[in-house]
Amino acid sequence: MFRQLFDMWNRKDLLRQAFNDTIEMLGLSRDFFMKAAAPLFMGHKAEKQMIYDTDKKINVFEIEIRKKVLEHLSISPHEDTTAALVLITIAVDIERLGDYSKNFFELWELYGGRLLHNSVFDILNVVNDRIGKMFDNTIDSFKNADMDIAHQVMNAHIENSKNCEEIIAILIKSDELDETLSCNQRVLVALTARYLKRVSAHLKNIASSVVNPFDTIGFKPSEGSGEIEEYDD
């Protein structure tokens, strides 16, 4: 199915432009995430103006994609409807990636420092590194209609979800972190875990468009049972 959509995006001028915009938007969101999360994980500083300027650029991309898709459907209302809807759906997920990237920066700015090194940080760092790879794989899978790479992204989200829930459980149930994490550090870790999980989920949604039909984008691929299964988002 996705291969057919891929062919349509490359045949139709307005849809091709919208498809190329989506690829560029994805690349911008990847760079944005790396820069916005770096202060929390590595202590690197990020320029506030750059953060908000990039967020606006991503928003503009979403608007432009909608315009091009709408114009295409206005000219050819009975052609390539599914391909157009997929692009609009994906653009929404990418825009949300930008919002969560901005949230990472705002979290660091509000707290005034980076995450402390401890066992919980080690888990967060694994998730953060895995998401960096997910961004690259999501772009590759969508750009090249590669279902195998898309499956890798979707499977990586399952691992991220487990890790993030593990972190939340540790924060709530464990007394061993009392000496290493203050109350505000616990809040910082919890929010970071939630934001990472949401970023991972949106990447999974985008990758699922390569694997699933339009109506089940974001859900687990059918294993033949016919039942729709949700991810732990």
C-alpha positions in Angstrom: 0.0 0.0 0.0 2.7 2.5 1.0 4.7 1.8 -2.1 1.6 2.8 -4.2 1.3 6.0 -2.2 5.1 6.6 -2.6 4.7 6.3 -6.3 1.8 8.8 -6.3 3.8 11.3 -4.3 6.5 11.2 -6.9 4.2 11.5 -9.9 1.9 14.3 -8.8 3.6 17.7 -8.7 1.8 19.2 -5.6 1.9 15.9 -3.7 5.6 15.6 -4.6 6.2 19.0 -3.1 4.2 18.1 0.0 6.1 14.8 0.3 9.5 16.6 0.0 8.3 19.2 2.6 7.5 16.3 4.9 11.0 14.8 4.5 12.5 18.2 5.2 10.2 18.8 8.1 11.3 15.4 9.6 15.0 16.3 9.2 14.4 19.7 10.9 12.6 18.0 13.8 15.4 15.5 14.3 18.0 18.4 14.5 15.6 20.3 16.8 15.3 17.4 19.2 19.0 16.9 19.4 19.7 20.5 20.2 16.8 20.9 22.6 17.5 17.8 24.6 21.2 18.3 24.8 21.1 20.7 27.8 19.3 18.2 29.9 21.5 15.2 29.0 24.9 16.7 28.3 24.8 20.2 29.9 25.2 21.9 26.6 23.6 25.3 26.3 21.0 26.1 23.6 20.0 29.5 22.3 16.4 30.4 23.3 15.8 32.3 20.1 16.9 29.4 18.0 14.6 27.1 19.9 11.5 29.2 19.2 12.5 30.1 15.7 12.8 26.4 14.8 9.5 25.6 16.4 7.9 28.3 14.2 9.6 26.8 11.1 8.1 23.4 11.8 4.7 25.0 12.2 5.1 26.8 8.8 6.0 23.4 7.2 2.8 21.9 8.5 0.7 24.8 7.2 2.4 24.6 3.7 1.9 20.8 3.5 -1.8 21.3 4.3 -2.1 24.1 1.6 -0.5 21.9 -1.1 -2.5 18.9 -0.2 -5.7 21.0 -0.2 -4.8 22.5 -3.5 -4.2 19.1 -5.0 -7.5 17.8 -3.8 -9.3 20.9 -5.0 -7.9 20.3 -8.5 -8.3 16.5 -8.5 -10.9 15.7 -5.7 -11.2 12.1 -6.7 -7.5 11.3 -7.1 -4.9 10.2 -4.5 -7.1 11.0 -1.5 -5.4 8.4 0.8 -1.9 9.7 -0.2 -3.0 13.2 0.7 -4.5 12.2 4.0 -1.4 10.2 5.0 0.8 13.3 4.5 -1.5 15.5 6.6 -1.6 12.9 9.3 2.2 12.6 9.4 2.7 16.4 9.4 0.6 16.5 12.6 2.9 14.0 14.3 6.0 15.9 13.2 4.6 19.1 14.5 4.1 17.4 17.9 7.7 16.3 17.8 8.6 20.0 17.6 6.4 20.8 20.5 8.0 18.2 22.7 11.5 19.2 21.7 10.6 22.8 22.8 9.3 21.3 26.1 12.7 19.7 26.8 14.4 23.1 26.4 11.7 24.8 28.6 12.2 22.1 31.3 16.0 22.7 31.3 15.5 26.4 31.4 13.0 26.2 34.3 15.2 23.8 36.3 18.4 25.6 35.5 20.6 22.5 35.2 21.1 19.0 33.7 19.9 15.6 34.9 22.0 14.1 37.6 24.1 10.9 36.9 22.5 7.9 38.6 20.8 4.6 37.7 17.7 6.4 36.5 19.7 8.7 34.3 21.4 5.7 32.7 18.0 4.4 31.6 16.9 7.8 30.3 20.2 8.1 28.4 19.6 4.7 26.7 16.1 5.9 25.6 17.5 9.2 24.4 20.2 7.5 22.3 17.6 5.0 20.9 15.4 7.9 19.9 18.2 9.5 18.0 18.5 6.3 16.0 14.7 6.2 15.6 14.8 9.6 14.0 17.3 8.5 11.4 15.4 5.2 10.7 12.0 7.0 10.5 13.4 9.4 7.8 15.0 6.5 5.9 11.9 4.3 6.0 9.5 7.1 5.0 11.8 8.5 2.3 12.5 5.1 0.7 9.3 3.2 1.5 11.3 0.7 3.5 9.0 -1.5 5.6 11.9 -3.4 7.4 13.4 -0.2 8.8 9.9 1.0 9.7 9.4 -2.1 11.8 12.7 -1.4 13.6 11.3 2.0 14.6 8.0 0.5 15.8 9.9 -2.2 17.8 12.2 0.4 19.3 9.2 2.3 20.6 8.1 -0.8 22.5 11.4 -0.9 24.3 11.3 2.9 25.0 7.8 2.6 26.5 8.9 -0.2 28.8 12.0 1.8 29.9 10.0 5.0 30.6 7.4 3.1 32.6 10.2 1.5 34.6 11.6 4.9 35.4 8.2 6.1 36.7 7.8 3.0 38.8 11.3 3.5 40.3 10.5 7.2 41.2 7.2 6.2 42.9 8.2 3.0 44.6 11.9 3.2 45.4 13.3 4.8 48.5 16.9 4.3 47.4 16.9 7.5 45.3 16.0 9.7 48.3 19.7 10.6 48.9 20.5 11.2 45.2 17.4 12.9 43.9 15.7 15.9 45.4 12.0 16.5 44.9 12.5 18.8 42.0 15.0 16.4 40.4 12.3 13.6 40.7 9.8 15.9 38.9 12.5 16.7 36.2 13.2 13.0 35.7 9.5 12.1 35.5 8.7 14.8 33.0 11.7 13.9 30.9 10.6 10.2 30.8 7.1 11.2 29.7 8.4 13.6 27.0 10.8 10.9 25.7 8.0 8.4 25.5 5.8 10.8 23.6 8.5 11.6 21.1 9.1 7.9 20.6 5.3 7.4 20.1 5.1 10.1 17.4 8.1 8.5 15.6 6.3 5.2 15.8 3.2 6.7 14.3 5.1 8.1 11.3 6.9 4.8 10.8 3.6 2.9 11.0 2.4 4.7 8.0 4.9 2.8 5.9 3.6 -0.5 7.3 -0.1 -0.1 7.9 -3.0 1.0 5.9 -4.2 4.6 6.6 -7.0 3.6 9.0 -4.6 1.8 11.3 -1.7 4.3 11.3 -0.3 4.4 14.9 -1.5 0.9 15.8 0.3 -2.4 15.9 0.5 -4.3 12.6 -2.1 -7.0 12.3 -0.8 -10.5 13.0 -3.8 -12.1 11.2 -6.2 -12.1 14.1 -8.1 -9.1 12.7 -8.0 -7.4 16.1 -6.6 -3.9 16.4 -3.9 -3.6 19.1 -2.7 -0.4 20.6 0.8 0.5 21.7 1.5 1.6 25.2 1.8 5.3 24.4 
